[in-house]
């Protein structure tokens, strides 16, 4: 990916927000922490899985190389939502992860949040979602981050249009980024960029975020293919205390550290 132009880097701000892999490439370098937000469903699945004690390995591709990567780490490999079966019960579905037997290690490929987490160039990488935004904000502030000197970059993963790699900005990820930005500001983070301030204001001023996400394009998409349970889990605000931090290729819960 080409180097991001200087005007896109949101320099001088303590909290930054942008979209997708290109946005991560712009605001991630130099950040103390990069928080990936992919509400439906990568980071929600990570929050649920790490809360149960599973180490989650992000991986960009769901192909033969993913199997090799999983074997190398002694991990189970998640499959596509509609491919899950008794022999391979783990998928990119928080509901499926809850139902599946416990596994110590899980490789979780996805083209959006997982791809960003696996390739981001920046500081500490954290998985944020609507279920854990307060816990993540508490942990980030406890590290002394969220200032122009030690900025936090929040990356709303977005989705891809069917049959294309073009970014589709997704309402649920904008709300997830806004929830975290608002929580950081409430806890003393300073100097939100215009993008971060806009996301925080949108979240704070919206009376029923879960209802809007459930009836959004992404919510309707999952409901139409039989995964409304995933949406219900994802919009359960502040239900988790997990802080999934990427260490040695895997997300593990660092909420107690």
C-alpha positions as CSV (number, residue, x, y, z in Angstrom):
1,X,0.0,0.0,0.0
2,X,1.3,3.5,-0.9
3,X,2.4,5.8,1.8
4,X,-0.5,7.9,3.2
5,X,-0.3,11.6,2.4
6,X,0.6,13.9,5.3
7,X,-2.8,15.6,5.4
8,X,-4.5,12.3,6.2
9,X,-2.5,11.4,9.3
10,X,-4.5,13.5,11.8
11,X,-1.2,14.6,13.5
12,X,-1.4,16.6,16.6
13,X,-4.5,14.9,18.0
14,X,-4.8,12.6,21.0
15,X,-7.7,10.5,19.5
16,X,-7.9,9.8,15.8
17,X,-10.6,7.9,13.7
18,X,-10.5,6.6,10.2
19,X,-11.8,3.8,8.0
20,X,-10.4,0.5,6.7
21,X,-6.9,-0.6,5.9
22,X,-6.1,2.6,4.1
23,X,-7.2,4.6,7.2
24,X,-5.2,2.4,9.4
25,X,-2.1,3.0,7.2
26,X,-2.7,6.7,7.6
27,X,-3.3,7.1,11.3
28,X,-1.7,4.0,12.8
29,X,2.0,4.8,12.4
30,X,3.2,6.7,15.5
31,X,0.1,5.9,17.5
32,X,0.6,4.4,21.0
33,X,-2.4,2.1,20.4
34,X,-4.4,1.1,17.3
35,X,-7.9,0.0,18.2
36,X,-9.6,-2.0,15.5
37,X,-13.4,-1.9,15.5
38,X,-15.3,-4.5,13.4
39,X,-18.6,-4.9,15.3
40,X,-20.2,-7.4,12.8
41,X,-18.4,-9.4,13.6
42,X,-14.6,-9.8,14.0
43,X,-13.9,-7.8,17.1
44,X,-17.1,-8.8,18.8
45,X,-16.1,-12.5,18.2
46,X,-12.6,-11.7,19.6
47,X,-14.2,-10.1,22.7
48,X,-16.4,-13.1,23.3
49,X,-13.7,-15.6,22.7
50,X,-10.9,-14.0,24.7
51,X,-13.4,-13.5,27.6
52,X,-13.7,-17.3,27.7
53,X,-9.9,-17.7,27.7
54,X,-9.2,-18.4,24.1
55,X,-6.2,-16.8,22.3
56,X,-7.4,-15.5,19.0
57,X,-5.0,-15.2,16.0
58,X,-6.1,-12.7,13.3
59,X,-5.4,-13.8,9.8
60,X,-6.1,-12.0,6.5
61,X,-7.0,-14.8,4.2
62,X,-9.4,-17.8,4.5
63,X,-7.5,-20.2,2.2
64,X,-4.9,-23.0,2.4
65,X,-2.4,-20.6,4.0
66,X,-4.8,-20.1,6.9
67,X,-4.7,-23.9,7.6
68,X,-0.9,-23.8,7.6
69,X,-0.9,-20.8,9.9
70,X,-3.3,-22.5,12.3
71,X,-1.2,-25.7,12.3
72,X,1.9,-23.8,13.0
73,X,0.4,-22.3,16.1
74,X,-1.4,-25.4,17.2
75,X,-4.7,-23.6,16.8
76,X,-8.2,-24.5,15.6
77,X,-9.3,-22.7,12.4
78,X,-12.5,-20.8,12.1
79,X,-14.5,-21.3,8.9
80,X,-17.2,-19.2,7.2
81,X,-20.5,-18.7,9.1
82,X,-22.4,-21.1,6.8
83,X,-19.6,-23.7,6.7
84,X,-19.7,-24.4,10.5
85,X,-20.4,-28.0,11.4
86,X,-19.9,-30.4,14.3
87,X,-16.3,-31.2,13.2
88,X,-15.5,-27.5,12.7
89,X,-17.8,-25.5,15.0
90,X,-15.9,-22.3,15.1
91,X,-16.7,-19.5,12.7
92,X,-16.7,-15.7,12.4
93,X,-19.8,-15.7,14.5
94,X,-19.9,-14.8,18.2
95,X,-23.0,-17.0,18.7
96,X,-21.1,-20.0,17.2
97,X,-18.1,-19.3,19.3
98,X,-20.3,-19.3,22.4
99,X,-21.8,-22.7,21.4
100,X,-18.6,-24.3,20.3
101,X,-16.4,-26.4,22.6
102,X,-13.6,-24.4,24.3
103,X,-10.4,-24.2,22.3
104,X,-7.2,-22.7,23.7
105,X,-6.2,-21.1,20.4
106,X,-8.3,-20.0,17.4
107,X,-7.3,-18.6,14.1
108,X,-10.1,-16.2,13.0
109,X,-9.7,-15.0,9.4
110,X,-11.8,-12.1,8.0
111,X,-11.3,-9.7,5.1
112,X,-12.0,-6.6,7.3
113,X,-11.1,-6.4,11.0
114,X,-8.8,-9.4,11.0
115,X,-6.9,-8.2,7.9
116,X,-6.4,-4.8,9.5
117,X,-5.3,-6.3,12.9
118,X,-2.9,-8.7,11.2
119,X,-1.2,-6.0,9.1
120,X,-1.5,-2.7,10.9
121,X,1.6,-0.6,11.3
122,X,1.4,1.1,14.7
123,X,1.7,0.6,18.4
124,X,-0.3,-1.8,20.6
125,X,-3.2,-3.3,18.7
126,X,-6.5,-3.7,20.6
127,X,-9.8,-5.2,19.5
128,X,-12.7,-2.9,20.4
129,X,-16.5,-3.3,19.9
130,X,-19.7,-2.1,21.4
131,X,-19.6,-4.9,24.0
132,X,-16.3,-3.8,25.5
133,X,-15.8,-0.1,24.7
134,X,-15.8,1.1,28.4
135,X,-13.3,-1.6,29.5
136,X,-11.0,-0.8,26.5
137,X,-11.2,2.9,27.3
138,X,-10.4,2.3,31.0
139,X,-7.3,0.2,30.0
140,X,-6.0,2.7,27.4
141,X,-6.3,5.6,29.8
142,X,-4.5,3.5,32.5
143,X,-1.6,3.2,30.1
144,X,-1.4,7.0,29.9
145,X,-2.4,7.1,26.3
146,X,-4.9,9.5,24.5
147,X,-2.8,12.6,24.2
148,X,-1.1,14.3,21.2
149,X,2.2,12.8,22.4
150,X,0.8,9.3,22.9
151,X,-2.2,9.2,20.5
152,X,-4.9,6.5,20.1
153,X,-5.9,5.6,16.6
154,X,-9.4,4.1,16.2
155,X,-10.0,2.2,12.9
156,X,-13.5,1.5,11.9
157,X,-13.1,-1.6,9.7
158,X,-16.1,-1.2,7.5
159,X,-17.4,-3.9,5.2
160,X,-16.8,-4.8,1.5
161,X,-19.4,-4.5,-1.2
162,X,-20.5,-7.9,-2.5
163,X,-18.2,-9.0,-5.3
164,X,-15.8,-6.2,-4.7
165,X,-13.0,-5.1,-2.3
166,X,-14.4,-1.6,-2.2
167,X,-14.9,-0.3,1.3
168,X,-18.6,0.0,2.5
169,X,-18.7,2.3,5.5
170,X,-20.7,0.4,8.1
171,X,-23.0,2.2,10.6
172,X,-22.2,-0.3,13.3
173,X,-18.4,0.4,13.1
174,X,-19.0,4.2,13.1
175,X,-21.0,3.8,16.3
176,X,-18.3,1.4,17.8
177,X,-15.6,4.0,17.0
178,X,-17.8,6.7,18.4
179,X,-18.6,4.8,21.6
180,X,-14.9,4.3,22.3
181,X,-13.9,7.9,21.4
182,X,-16.7,9.3,23.7
183,X,-15.6,7.0,26.5
184,X,-12.0,8.1,26.1
185,X,-12.9,11.8,26.2
186,X,-15.1,11.2,29.4
187,X,-12.0,9.6,31.0
188,X,-9.6,12.5,30.3
189,X,-8.2,11.8,26.8
190,X,-7.5,15.1,25.0
191,X,-7.5,16.7,21.6
192,X,-9.9,14.6,19.6
193,X,-9.5,15.1,15.9
194,X,-12.6,16.4,14.0
195,X,-13.2,12.8,12.8
196,X,-13.0,11.4,16.3
197,X,-15.1,14.2,17.7
198,X,-17.8,13.6,15.1
199,X,-17.9,9.9,15.8
200,X,-18.1,10.5,19.6
201,X,-20.9,13.1,19.1
202,X,-22.9,10.8,16.8
203,X,-22.8,8.0,19.4
204,X,-23.6,10.2,22.4
205,X,-26.5,11.9,20.6
206,X,-28.2,8.8,19.3
207,X,-31.0,7.6,21.6
208,X,-31.1,3.9,20.6
209,X,-27.9,2.7,19.0
210,X,-28.8,-1.0,19.2
211,X,-32.1,-0.6,17.4
212,X,-30.5,1.4,14.6
213,X,-27.8,-1.3,14.1
214,X,-30.3,-4.1,14.1
215,X,-32.2,-2.5,11.3
216,X,-29.1,-1.2,9.4
217,X,-27.8,-2.7,6.2
218,X,-25.4,-4.9,8.0
219,X,-28.0,-6.0,10.6
220,X,-30.5,-6.9,7.9
221,X,-27.8,-8.7,5.9
222,X,-27.0,-11.1,8.9
223,X,-30.6,-11.5,9.8
224,X,-31.5,-12.5,6.2
225,X,-29.0,-15.4,6.3
226,X,-30.0,-16.6,9.7
227,X,-27.5,-14.9,12.0
228,X,-29.7,-12.4,13.9
229,X,-28.2,-13.9,17.1
230,X,-24.8,-12.4,16.1
231,X,-26.4,-9.0,15.8
232,X,-28.1,-9.3,19.2
233,X,-24.7,-10.3,20.8
234,X,-22.9,-7.4,19.1
235,X,-25.3,-4.7,20.2
236,X,-25.3,-5.7,23.9
237,X,-23.6,-2.5,25.0
238,X,-20.8,-2.8,27.6
239,X,-21.6,-6.5,28.3
240,X,-17.9,-7.5,28.4
241,X,-15.0,-6.4,30.5
242,X,-12.5,-7.9,28.1
243,X,-9.5,-6.0,26.7
244,X,-8.2,-8.1,23.8
245,X,-4.6,-7.0,23.1
246,X,-2.5,-8.4,20.3
247,X,0.7,-10.0,21.7
248,X,2.8,-12.6,19.9
249,X,0.4,-12.8,17.0
250,X,-2.7,-13.5,19.2
251,X,-5.3,-11.4,21.0
252,X,-5.6,-12.3,24.7
253,X,-7.5,-10.6,27.4
254,X,-5.4,-8.0,29.3
255,X,-8.2,-6.5,31.4
256,X,-6.5,-7.4,34.6
257,X,-3.1,-5.8,33.6
